[in-house]
């Protein structure tokens, strides 16, 4: 399973992208900004 990092400040958009990708067997992790994703 491939893992995709999503950086998006709009929660609705991020959840929609995550839902679509997870339906296609991708693993996703969502963050509000780039700084959060580095921690």
C-alpha positions as CSV (number, residue, x, y, z in Angstrom):
1,X,0.0,0.0,0.0
2,X,1.4,3.4,-1.0
3,X,1.3,6.2,1.6
4,X,0.4,9.8,0.5
5,X,1.0,12.9,2.6
6,X,-1.7,15.6,2.1
7,X,-1.0,19.2,3.2
8,X,-4.2,21.3,2.9
9,X,-5.6,24.0,5.2
10,X,-9.2,23.4,4.2
11,X,-10.5,20.4,6.2
12,X,-13.4,19.7,3.8
13,X,-11.1,19.5,0.8
14,X,-8.5,17.4,2.7
15,X,-11.1,14.9,3.9
16,X,-12.6,14.6,0.4
17,X,-9.1,13.9,-1.1
18,X,-8.4,11.4,1.7
19,X,-11.7,9.6,1.1
20,X,-11.1,9.2,-2.6
21,X,-7.5,8.0,-2.2
22,X,-8.4,5.5,0.5
23,X,-11.1,4.1,-1.7
24,X,-8.3,3.4,-4.3
25,X,-6.2,1.5,-1.6
26,X,-3.9,4.4,-0.7
27,X,-2.9,5.2,2.9
28,X,-3.2,8.9,3.6
29,X,-2.1,11.3,6.3
30,X,-3.4,14.9,6.4
31,X,-1.8,18.0,7.9
32,X,-2.9,21.7,8.0
33,X,0.5,23.0,7.0
34,X,4.0,21.9,6.1
35,X,5.4,22.6,9.6
36,X,3.0,20.1,11.1
37,X,4.0,17.5,8.6
38,X,7.7,17.7,9.5
39,X,7.1,16.9,13.2
